[in-house]
Amino acid sequence: MSSDMEKYYRDNGRKVFLYLMTLCGNSDTAEELTQETFYRAIRSLKKYKGECSVYTWLCSIARNCWLEELRKRKSHKTEEISELIEDNAPRPDEAAESSDSRLRLLKKVHSLPETEKEIVLLRATQELSFREIGEIFGKTENWARVTYYRAKQKLL
């Protein structure tokens, strides 16, 4: 059983980390949450029935870890959620117009409600299908499509 988890980590560890980076914008937090994700996955490996891909299952666990982290931080009132997102302002030598456009778009994405933000980021950065996104949220493929479309409309 531990060899299964080692394979899952080898195959998906980096992708789970990148997914968490899109959510929290902080590499230290993403690393901690990746570790917590795989810890929880080990504890619940017997419950994994193979109804979705391993990556989708791990992203569901990772998302729950992130939401739990947000609740913990919010209850401690030490930081606002907007402060959890690392400032992605371009460095002085990267102040080109295209960088400014990407920065404006990223700020718009991060201003979306949490669910819509996650769906846009999963689709754009992880290139997940709507079916996989629906599975992560415990919803249907159609729900993921509609929510993505509405979020995209807000960004336009």
MODELLER restraints for C-alpha pairs under 7 A, 6 or more apart:
rsr = mdl.restraints
at = mdl.atoms
rsr.add(forms.Gaussian(group=physical.xy_distance, feature=features.Distance(at['CA:5:A'], at['CA:42:A']), mean=6.77, stdev=0.5))
rsr.add(forms.Gaussian(group=physical.xy_distance, feature=features.Distance(at['CA:12:A'], at['CA:55:A']), mean=6.20, stdev=0.5))
rsr.add(forms.Gaussian(group=physical.xy_distance, feature=features.Distance(at['CA:16:A'], at['CA:34:A']), mean=6.51, stdev=0.5))
rsr.add(forms.Gaussian(group=physical.xy_distance, feature=features.Distance(at['CA:16:A'], at['CA:59:A']), mean=6.37, stdev=0.5))
rsr.add(forms.Gaussian(group=physical.xy_distance, feature=features.Distance(at['CA:17:A'], at['CA:30:A']), mean=5.87, stdev=0.5))
rsr.add(forms.Gaussian(group=physical.xy_distance, feature=features.Distance(at['CA:17:A'], at['CA:31:A']), mean=6.37, stdev=0.5))
rsr.add(forms.Gaussian(group=physical.xy_distance, feature=features.Distance(at['CA:17:A'], at['CA:34:A']), mean=5.61, stdev=0.5))
rsr.add(forms.Gaussian(group=physical.xy_distance, feature=features.Distance(at['CA:19:A'], at['CA:126:A']), mean=6.92, stdev=0.5))
rsr.add(forms.Gaussian(group=physical.xy_distance, feature=features.Distance(at['CA:20:A'], at['CA:30:A']), mean=5.17, stdev=0.5))
rsr.add(forms.Gaussian(group=physical.xy_distance, feature=features.Distance(at['CA:20:A'], at['CA:62:A']), mean=6.99, stdev=0.5))
rsr.add(forms.Gaussian(group=physical.xy_distance, feature=features.Distance(at['CA:21:A'], at['CA:27:A']), mean=6.26, stdev=0.5))
rsr.add(forms.Gaussian(group=physical.xy_distance, feature=features.Distance(at['CA:21:A'], at['CA:30:A']), mean=5.37, stdev=0.5))
rsr.add(forms.Gaussian(group=physical.xy_distance, feature=features.Distance(at['CA:22:A'], at['CA:121:A']), mean=6.49, stdev=0.5))
rsr.add(forms.Gaussian(group=physical.xy_distance, feature=features.Distance(at['CA:23:A'], at['CA:118:A']), mean=6.71, stdev=0.5))
rsr.add(forms.Gaussian(group=physical.xy_distance, feature=features.Distance(at['CA:24:A'], at['CA:30:A']), mean=6.75, stdev=0.5))
rsr.add(forms.Gaussian(group=physical.xy_distance, feature=features.Distance(at['CA:24:A'], at['CA:84:A']), mean=6.44, stdev=0.5))
rsr.add(forms.Gaussian(group=physical.xy_distance, feature=features.Distance(at['CA:24:A'], at['CA:85:A']), mean=5.79, stdev=0.5))
rsr.add(forms.Gaussian(group=physical.xy_distance, feature=features.Distance(at['CA:25:A'], at['CA:85:A']), mean=5.13, stdev=0.5))
rsr.add(forms.Gaussian(group=physical.xy_distance, feature=features.Distance(at['CA:25:A'], at['CA:86:A']), mean=5.23, stdev=0.5))
rsr.add(forms.Gaussian(group=physical.xy_distance, feature=features.Distance(at['CA:26:A'], at['CA:86:A']), mean=6.12, stdev=0.5))
rsr.add(forms.Gaussian(group=physical.xy_distance, feature=features.Distance(at['CA:33:A'], at['CA:62:A']), mean=6.82, stdev=0.5))
rsr.add(forms.Gaussian(group=physical.xy_distance, feature=features.Distance(at['CA:33:A'], at['CA:65:A']), mean=6.39, stdev=0.5))
rsr.add(forms.Gaussian(group=physical.xy_distance, feature=features.Distance(at['CA:33:A'], at['CA:66:A']), mean=6.92, stdev=0.5))
rsr.add(forms.Gaussian(group=physical.xy_distance, feature=features.Distance(at['CA:34:A'], at['CA:62:A']), mean=6.84, stdev=0.5))
rsr.add(forms.Gaussian(group=physical.xy_distance, feature=features.Distance(at['CA:37:A'], at['CA:58:A']), mean=6.92, stdev=0.5))
rsr.add(forms.Gaussian(group=physical.xy_distance, feature=features.Distance(at['CA:37:A'], at['CA:61:A']), mean=5.78, stdev=0.5))
rsr.add(forms.Gaussian(group=physical.xy_distance, feature=features.Distance(at['CA:37:A'], at['CA:62:A']), mean=5.16, stdev=0.5))
rsr.add(forms.Gaussian(group=physical.xy_distance, feature=features.Distance(at['CA:37:A'], at['CA:65:A']), mean=6.71, stdev=0.5))
rsr.add(forms.Gaussian(group=physical.xy_distance, feature=features.Distance(at['CA:56:A'], at['CA:132:A']), mean=6.20, stdev=0.5))
rsr.add(forms.Gaussian(group=physical.xy_distance, feature=features.Distance(at['CA:56:A'], at['CA:135:A']), mean=6.99, stdev=0.5))
rsr.add(forms.Gaussian(group=physical.xy_distance, feature=features.Distance(at['CA:56:A'], at['CA:136:A']), mean=5.94, stdev=0.5))
rsr.add(forms.Gaussian(group=physical.xy_distance, feature=features.Distance(at['CA:57:A'], at['CA:136:A']), mean=6.90, stdev=0.5))
rsr.add(forms.Gaussian(group=physical.xy_distance, feature=features.Distance(at['CA:59:A'], at['CA:136:A']), mean=6.44, stdev=0.5))
rsr.add(forms.Gaussian(group=physical.xy_distance, feature=features.Distance(at['CA:60:A'], at['CA:136:A']), mean=4.75, stdev=0.5))
rsr.add(forms.Gaussian(group=physical.xy_distance, feature=features.Distance(at['CA:60:A'], at['CA:137:A']), mean=6.97, stdev=0.5))
rsr.add(forms.Gaussian(group=physical.xy_distance, feature=features.Distance(at['CA:73:A'], at['CA:79:A']), mean=6.67, stdev=0.5))
rsr.add(forms.Gaussian(group=physical.xy_distance, feature=features.Distance(at['CA:88:A'], at['CA:103:A']), mean=6.91, stdev=0.5))
rsr.add(forms.Gaussian(group=physical.xy_distance, feature=features.Distance(at['CA:89:A'], at['CA:103:A']), mean=6.61, stdev=0.5))
rsr.add(forms.Gaussian(group=physical.xy_distance, feature=features.Distance(at['CA:90:A'], at['CA:99:A']), mean=6.71, stdev=0.5))
rsr.add(forms.Gaussian(group=physical.xy_distance, feature=features.Distance(at['CA:108:A'], at['CA:155:A']), mean=6.43, stdev=0.5))
rsr.add(forms.Gaussian(group=physical.xy_distance, feature=features.Distance(at['CA:109:A'], at['CA:117:A']), mean=5.81, stdev=0.5))
rsr.add(forms.Gaussian(group=physical.xy_distance, feature=features.Distance(at['CA:110:A'], at['CA:117:A']), mean=6.17, stdev=0.5))
rsr.add(forms.Gaussian(group=physical.xy_distance, feature=features.Distance(at['CA:116:A'], at['CA:147:A']), mean=6.50, stdev=0.5))
rsr.add(forms.Gaussian(group=physical.xy_distance, feature=features.Distance(at['CA:116:A'], at['CA:148:A']), mean=6.60, stdev=0.5))
rsr.add(forms.Gaussian(group=physical.xy_distance, feature=features.Distance(at['CA:116:A'], at['CA:151:A']), mean=5.69, stdev=0.5))
rsr.add(forms.Gaussian(group=physical.xy_distance, feature=features.Distance(at['CA:119:A'], at['CA:133:A']), mean=6.90, stdev=0.5))
rsr.add(forms.Gaussian(group=physical.xy_distance, feature=features.Distance(at['CA:119:A'], at['CA:148:A']), mean=6.17, stdev=0.5))
rsr.add(forms.Gaussian(group=physical.xy_distance, feature=features.Distance(at['CA:120:A'], at['CA:148:A']), mean=6.19, stdev=0.5))
rsr.add(forms.Gaussian(group=physical.xy_distance, feature=features.Distance(at['CA:122:A'], at['CA:128:A']), mean=5.98, stdev=0.5))
rsr.add(forms.Gaussian(group=physical.xy_distance, feature=features.Distance(at['CA:123:A'], at['CA:129:A']), mean=6.93, stdev=0.5))
rsr.add(forms.Gaussian(group=physical.xy_distance, feature=features.Distance(at['CA:130:A'], at['CA:141:A']), mean=5.20, stdev=0.5))
rsr.add(forms.Gaussian(group=physical.xy_distance, feature=features.Distance(at['CA:130:A'], at['CA:144:A']), mean=5.54, stdev=0.5))
rsr.add(forms.Gaussian(group=physical.xy_distance, feature=features.Distance(at['CA:130:A'], at['CA:145:A']), mean=6.02, stdev=0.5))
rsr.add(forms.Gaussian(group=physical.xy_distance, feature=features.Distance(at['CA:131:A'], at['CA:140:A']), mean=6.98, stdev=0.5))
rsr.add(forms.Gaussian(group=physical.xy_distance, feature=features.Distance(at['CA:131:A'], at['CA:141:A']), mean=4.40, stdev=0.5))
rsr.add(forms.Gaussian(group=physical.xy_distance, feature=features.Distance(at['CA:133:A'], at['CA:144:A']), mean=6.28, stdev=0.5))
rsr.add(forms.Gaussian(group=physical.xy_distance, feature=features.Distance(at['CA:134:A'], at['CA:140:A']), mean=4.93, stdev=0.5))
rsr.add(forms.Gaussian(group=physical.xy_distance, feature=features.Distance(at['CA:134:A'], at['CA:141:A']), mean=4.93, stdev=0.5))
rsr.add(forms.Gaussian(group=physical.xy_distance, feature=features.Distance(at['CA:134:A'], at['CA:143:A']), mean=6.85, stdev=0.5))
rsr.add(forms.Gaussian(group=physical.xy_distance, feature=features.Distance(at['CA:134:A'], at['CA:144:A']), mean=5.29, stdev=0.5))
